[in-house]
Amino acid sequence: MSLIPTTPHITLDDTLGAAFIGHFVSTLLYGITSLQAYVYYRDNHNDSKSLKLSVSLPRRVKRLLDTVHVALITGAMYWYCITNFTNLQAIQKPIWPFTTMIIVSNISNSIVRGCFGVRLYRLGHGNWWLPAIISAFSLFILLDAAYFAAKLWNAHSYAHIQDFSWALYTGLAAESAVDLIVAISQCVLLRKFETGIRSTDSVIRVLMTYSINTGLLTSFCAIGAVASFAAAPRKFIYFAFYFALSKLYVNSLLATLNARGSLLGKGSRGMRRQHYKQGAFRAPTLSAAGEAGRREGVSASALDPSGYGPGIEFTTVISAVPFETDSVVGTTKTKIGSSEHSESYSV
């Protein structure tokens, strides 16, 4: 009786399978990002030059980095799954597309965080300490990513990541922390824009919810990468989270910019073109605000709780466009003062 040699059963579900899922999700999000970039330039081409410049240049850089990011992941997956098909030893060997992808994704993430930092700077009326904190975190994350990529380049196996795993833990923990800081800060600053008018406050609350959701999404993705690596350091489950993290950053920024029209009830593209000016819808005029206040029982003083009056641009909370000039604000306040002599509102 002859014995037939049998080969051991080897499963790749938690190695190449997990990496493949991460590649699939990242390419799917890349397509969504491309669509959102097209929608932004189709519907918002009348935005102010400052907003266009602040979005256009980073957007083009992000689009290039996004494309390079997907190409690197695709090339790595091809090398593992096709070029080295049945070569199980090759699966554990780090290759240059992965190490390069780490640098590319962190540069892209830093650009997005920079855009959010500019928004917080303008929402905070020139307060610089929040953007400074975000910049410090971003610089630390970039340096940590460069160190991790250099160590991974010299490693002979992914199993050696445990020798410098502290860099992975600290980098992803910092990303999670700065995302929560951005989300919480936006909510705190947005709350100051509440006027007492239900239609306006509902938009503010939606924006607060949106900020929390986008911040939590990237934070949970970073936490998922850390947790999966801690639970299974020799498997590639954390690849699935890390591949998608960069795409979630870019999608959160473009989705916020594209949400302006729908949040303010301007679904028509033609209406958006008429009402967009200096990158945002202006707040209602005095007569419109007064009429809304009479309908909802809000006093004239409640229409100006922050001292800026209706001259404030409510979509500053979305697009980070600066407030109107002091002269416009002063004129608005004068109009409010004169209207108080001619009209009275009941609380």
C-alpha positions as CSV (number, residue, x, y, z in Angstrom):
1,M,0.0,0.0,0.0
2,S,1.6,3.2,-1.2
3,L,1.3,6.4,0.8
4,I,0.3,9.5,-1.1
5,P,2.1,12.6,0.3
6,T,-0.3,15.2,1.3
7,T,0.4,18.9,1.5
8,P,-0.6,20.8,4.7
9,H,-3.8,22.9,4.4
10,I,-2.8,26.6,4.2
11,T,-5.3,29.4,4.5
12,L,-4.6,32.9,3.3
13,D,-7.8,34.5,4.4
14,D,-6.3,36.5,7.2
15,T,-3.2,37.5,5.2
16,L,-3.7,38.1,1.5
17,G,-7.4,37.9,1.9
18,A,-7.5,40.7,4.4
19,A,-5.1,42.8,2.3
20,F,-7.3,42.2,-0.8
21,I,-10.4,43.5,1.1
22,G,-8.5,46.6,2.1
23,H,-7.4,47.1,-1.5
24,F,-11.0,46.7,-2.7
25,V,-12.4,49.2,-0.2
26,S,-9.6,51.7,-1.0
27,T,-10.3,51.6,-4.7
28,L,-14.0,51.9,-4.1
29,L,-13.4,55.0,-1.9
30,Y,-11.1,56.4,-4.6
31,G,-13.9,56.3,-7.1
32,I,-16.2,58.1,-4.7
33,T,-13.5,60.7,-4.1
34,S,-13.1,61.2,-7.9
35,L,-16.9,61.8,-8.2
36,Q,-17.0,64.2,-5.3
37,A,-14.1,66.2,-6.8
38,Y,-16.0,66.4,-10.1
39,V,-19.2,67.5,-8.3
40,Y,-17.4,70.2,-6.4
41,Y,-16.0,71.9,-9.5
42,R,-19.3,71.4,-11.4
43,D,-21.5,73.0,-8.8
44,N,-19.3,75.4,-6.8
45,H,-17.2,77.1,-9.5
46,N,-18.5,80.5,-8.3
47,D,-16.8,80.1,-4.9
48,S,-14.4,82.8,-3.9
49,K,-10.9,82.8,-5.3
50,S,-9.5,82.3,-1.8
51,L,-11.6,79.2,-1.3
52,K,-10.9,78.0,-4.8
53,L,-7.2,78.3,-4.2
54,S,-7.3,76.7,-0.8
55,V,-9.2,73.8,-2.2
56,S,-7.9,73.6,-5.8
57,L,-4.1,73.3,-5.0
58,P,-4.5,70.8,-2.1
59,R,-7.2,69.0,-4.1
60,R,-4.9,68.5,-7.1
61,V,-2.1,67.4,-4.8
62,K,-4.5,65.0,-3.0
63,R,-5.8,63.7,-6.3
64,L,-2.2,62.9,-7.3
65,L,-1.4,61.3,-4.0
66,D,-4.7,59.4,-4.0
67,T,-3.9,58.0,-7.4
68,V,-0.3,57.1,-6.4
69,H,-1.7,55.5,-3.2
70,V,-4.1,53.2,-5.1
71,A,-1.4,52.4,-7.7
72,L,1.1,51.4,-5.0
73,I,-1.4,49.1,-3.3
74,T,-2.5,47.6,-6.6
75,G,1.1,47.0,-7.6
76,A,1.9,45.4,-4.2
77,M,-1.2,43.1,-4.4
78,Y,-0.2,42.1,-8.0
79,W,3.3,41.2,-6.8
80,Y,2.0,39.1,-3.9
81,C,-0.9,37.4,-5.6
82,I,0.2,37.0,-9.2
83,T,4.0,37.4,-9.6
84,N,4.6,35.3,-6.5
85,F,1.7,32.9,-6.8
86,T,2.2,29.8,-4.5
87,N,5.4,31.5,-3.1
88,L,4.3,31.6,0.5
89,Q,7.6,33.0,1.7
90,A,7.1,36.1,-0.4
91,I,4.0,37.0,1.5
92,Q,5.9,37.8,4.6
93,K,8.5,40.0,2.8
94,P,7.9,43.8,2.9
95,I,8.3,45.4,-0.5
96,W,8.9,49.1,-1.5
97,P,5.3,49.9,-2.7
98,F,4.0,49.3,0.8
99,T,6.7,51.4,2.5
100,T,6.2,54.2,-0.1
101,M,2.4,54.0,0.4
102,I,2.9,54.8,4.1
103,I,4.6,58.1,3.3
104,V,2.1,59.0,0.6
105,S,-0.9,58.3,2.7
106,N,0.4,60.4,5.6
107,I,1.3,63.3,3.4
108,S,-2.3,63.2,2.0
109,N,-3.8,63.0,5.5
110,S,-1.7,66.0,6.7
111,I,-3.0,68.1,3.8
112,V,-6.6,67.3,4.8
113,R,-5.9,68.1,8.4
114,G,-4.4,71.4,7.3
115,C,-7.6,72.3,5.5
116,F,-9.6,71.5,8.7
117,G,-7.1,73.6,10.7
118,V,-7.7,76.6,8.4
119,R,-11.5,76.1,9.0
120,L,-11.0,76.1,12.7
121,Y,-8.8,79.1,12.5
122,R,-11.5,81.1,10.7
123,L,-14.4,79.7,12.8
124,G,-12.4,80.8,15.9
125,H,-12.0,84.4,14.6
126,G,-8.3,84.0,14.2
127,N,-7.6,81.9,17.2
128,W,-4.3,80.1,16.3
129,W,-3.9,77.6,19.2
130,L,-6.2,74.9,17.7
131,P,-4.5,75.0,14.3
132,A,-1.2,74.9,16.2
133,I,-2.2,71.8,18.0
134,I,-3.3,70.1,14.8
135,S,0.0,71.1,13.0
136,A,2.0,69.7,15.9
137,F,0.2,66.4,15.7
138,S,0.5,66.3,11.9
139,L,4.3,66.9,12.1
140,F,4.7,64.2,14.7
141,I,2.6,61.7,12.7
142,L,4.7,62.5,9.6
143,L,8.0,62.0,11.4
144,D,6.7,58.8,13.0
145,A,5.5,57.5,9.6
146,A,8.9,58.2,8.0
147,Y,10.6,56.3,10.8
148,F,8.3,53.4,10.6
149,A,8.6,53.2,6.8
150,A,12.4,53.3,7.0
151,K,12.5,50.5,9.6
152,L,10.0,48.4,7.5
153,W,12.2,48.9,4.4
154,N,15.1,47.3,6.2
155,A,13.0,44.5,7.8
156,H,13.2,41.0,6.2
157,S,9.7,40.0,7.4
158,Y,6.5,41.6,8.5
159,A,7.0,39.7,11.8
160,H,9.9,42.1,12.6
161,I,7.4,44.9,12.9
162,Q,7.1,43.9,16.5
163,D,10.6,45.2,17.1
164,F,9.4,48.7,16.4
165,S,5.7,48.4,16.8
166,W,5.7,51.3,19.2
167,A,6.0,53.6,16.2
168,L,2.8,52.1,14.7
169,Y,0.9,52.4,18.0
170,T,1.9,56.0,18.6
171,G,1.3,57.1,15.1
172,L,-2.1,55.7,14.8
173,A,-3.0,56.7,18.3
174,A,-2.0,60.3,17.4
175,E,-4.1,60.2,14.3
176,S,-7.1,59.0,16.3
177,A,-6.6,61.7,18.9
178,V,-6.2,64.6,16.4
179,D,-9.4,63.5,14.6
180,L,-11.3,63.7,17.8
181,I,-9.8,67.1,18.6
182,V,-10.9,68.4,15.2
183,A,-14.5,66.9,15.6
184,I,-15.0,68.2,19.1
185,S,-13.5,71.7,18.3
186,Q,-15.8,72.1,15.3
187,C,-18.8,71.2,17.4
188,V,-17.9,73.7,20.1
189,L,-17.3,76.5,17.6
190,L,-20.5,75.6,15.6
191,R,-22.6,75.9,18.7
192,K,-21.7,79.6,18.9
193,F,-23.5,80.2,15.6
194,E,-26.9,79.2,17.0
195,T,-29.4,82.1,16.6
196,G,-32.6,80.8,18.1
197,I,-34.2,80.4,14.7
198,R,-35.2,76.8,14.2
199,S,-34.4,76.8,10.5
200,T,-30.9,78.1,11.1
201,D,-30.2,76.0,14.2
202,S,-31.2,72.8,12.5
203,V,-28.5,73.4,9.9
204,I,-25.9,74.0,12.7
205,R,-27.0,70.8,14.4
206,V,-26.7,68.8,11.2
207,L,-23.2,70.2,10.7
208,M,-22.3,69.3,14.3
209,T,-23.5,65.7,13.8
210,Y,-21.7,65.6,10.5
211,S,-18.4,66.8,12.1
212,I,-18.7,64.1,14.8
213,N,-19.5,61.3,12.4
214,T,-16.6,62.1,10.0
215,G,-14.2,62.5,12.9
216,L,-15.3,59.3,14.6
217,L,-15.1,57.4,11.3
218,T,-11.4,58.1,10.8
219,S,-10.7,57.7,14.5
220,F,-12.4,54.3,14.6
221,C,-10.5,53.2,11.4
222,A,-7.2,54.1,13.1
223,I,-8.2,52.4,16.3
224,G,-9.3,49.3,14.2
225,A,-5.8,49.2,12.7
226,V,-4.1,49.4,16.1
227,A,-6.5,46.8,17.7
228,S,-6.1,44.3,14.8
229,F,-2.4,44.6,14.8
230,A,-2.3,44.1,18.6
231,A,-4.5,41.0,18.3
232,A,-2.8,39.5,15.3
233,P,0.6,41.0,14.5
234,R,1.6,38.3,12.1
235,K,-1.6,38.6,10.0
236,F,-2.6,41.4,7.6
237,I,-5.9,42.3,9.1
238,Y,-4.6,45.7,10.0
239,F,-3.8,46.3,6.3
240,A,-7.6,46.4,5.6
241,F,-8.0,49.4,8.0
242,Y,-4.8,51.2,7.0
243,F,-5.5,51.1,3.3
244,A,-8.9,52.8,3.7
245,L,-7.8,55.4,6.3
246,S,-6.3,57.8,3.8
247,K,-9.3,57.7,1.5
248,L,-11.7,58.4,4.4
249,Y,-9.7,61.6,5.1
250,V,-10.1,62.9,1.6
251,N,-13.8,61.9,1.3
252,S,-14.6,63.7,4.6
253,L,-13.3,67.0,3.3
254,L,-14.9,66.9,-0.2
255,A,-18.2,65.6,1.2
256,T,-18.3,68.5,3.6
257,L,-17.7,71.0,0.8
258,N,-20.3,69.4,-1.4
259,A,-22.9,69.3,1.4
260,R,-23.3,73.1,1.5
261,G,-26.2,73.5,-1.0
262,S,-28.3,70.6,0.2
263,L,-27.9,71.6,3.9
264,L,-29.1,75.1,3.1
265,G,-32.1,73.9,1.1
266,K,-30.6,75.0,-2.3
267,G,-30.9,71.8,-4.3
268,S,-31.0,73.5,-7.6
269,R,-27.7,74.2,-9.2
270,G,-29.0,77.4,-10.8
271,M,-30.2,78.7,-7.4
272,R,-26.8,77.9,-5.9
273,R,-25.1,79.9,-8.6
274,Q,-27.3,82.9,-7.7
275,H,-26.8,82.7,-4.0
276,Y,-23.2,81.6,-3.7
277,K,-20.9,84.6,-3.1
278,Q,-17.5,84.7,-1.6
279,G,-17.7,81.0,-1.2
280,A,-20.8,80.7,0.9
281,F,-24.5,81.7,1.2
282,R,-25.0,85.0,2.9
283,A,-27.2,85.1,5.9
284,P,-30.7,86.3,5.5
285,T,-31.2,90.0,5.1
286,L,-32.7,92.1,7.9
287,S,-36.2,91.9,6.5
288,A,-36.0,88.1,6.0
289,A,-34.4,87.6,9.4
290,G,-37.0,89.8,11.0
291,E,-39.8,88.0,9.3
292,A,-38.4,84.7,10.5
293,G,-38.1,86.1,14.0
294,R,-41.7,87.2,14.0
295,R,-42.9,83.8,12.8
296,E,-40.9,82.0,15.4
297,G,-41.2,84.5,18.2
298,V,-37.6,85.5,18.4
299,S,-36.5,88.9,19.5
300,A,-34.3,91.2,17.4
301,S,-31.4,90.8,19.9
302,A,-31.6,87.0,19.5
303,L,-30.8,87.4,15.9
304,D,-27.4,88.8,16.8
305,P,-26.2,86.7,19.8
306,S,-22.6,86.9,18.8
307,G,-22.4,90.5,18.0
308,Y,-21.9,90.0,14.3
309,G,-25.5,90.4,13.1
310,P,-26.9,88.9,9.9
311,G,-23.8,89.9,8.0
312,I,-22.3,86.6,9.1
313,E,-21.9,83.9,6.5
314,F,-23.5,80.8,7.9
315,T,-21.7,78.5,5.5
316,T,-18.4,79.7,7.0
317,V,-19.1,76.7,9.3
318,I,-18.7,74.5,6.3
319,S,-16.3,76.0,3.9
320,A,-14.2,78.1,6.3
321,V,-14.7,81.2,4.3
322,P,-13.8,84.3,6.3
323,F,-16.5,86.6,7.7
324,E,-17.5,89.7,6.0
325,T,-15.3,92.8,6.3
326,D,-15.7,95.0,9.4
327,S,-17.4,97.7,7.3
328,V,-20.1,95.2,6.2
329,V,-20.6,94.0,9.7
330,G,-20.8,97.6,11.0
331,T,-23.3,98.5,8.4
332,T,-25.4,95.4,9.3
333,K,-25.3,96.4,13.0
334,T,-26.4,99.9,12.1
335,K,-29.3,98.5,10.2
336,I,-30.3,96.4,13.2
337,G,-30.1,99.4,15.5
338,S,-32.2,101.5,13.2
339,S,-34.8,98.7,12.8
340,E,-35.2,98.4,16.5
341,H,-36.7,102.0,16.5
342,S,-39.2,101.1,13.8
343,E,-40.1,97.6,14.6
344,S,-40.8,95.7,17.8
345,Y,-40.6,91.9,18.2
346,S,-42.3,89.9,20.9
347,V,-40.3,87.2,22.7
